[in-house]
Amino acid sequence: MRNPTTIQRHIEIYRKFILSGLSGTQFCKQYGISNGSFWRAQKFCNLAGDYNSSESYTIVNMKQPEEMSQTELLTELASLRKEKRELQRKLERAELRVEANEMLIDLAESTYHIKVRKNSDAK
């Protein structure tokens, strides 16, 4: 699971990028961001866009809410709700996976008498 600080950083990078109107390469140079960080942020945020060979990144259909009609806003709201449900399901599965791993470790330690968890007191 990603660190909340990393998530906020990715979102902040993309917010600045969208508002800048620059190409991806220009944005990275101007703000001193590595290409890797920029493209990880892009992948994380999963914004609609078109990357072409001239290394410019253009946001497609990115309007401010004030510029959108009521129908467009309702469509966007439905899309965001769907994405939220999907993310909640993924989070639930991840939490179940962690719980299952904890149970497996407990079972392995009790059955085989092998210490699997790292001893934090060791120096």
PyMOL commands that set and color helices and strands:
alter all, ss='L'
color gray80, all
select helices_A, chain A and resi 4-20+24-31+35-45+65-67+70-112
alter helices_A, ss='H'
color red, helices_A
select strands_A, chain A and resi 49-51+57-59
alter strands_A, ss='S'
color yellow, strands_A
deselect
rebuild
show_as cartoon
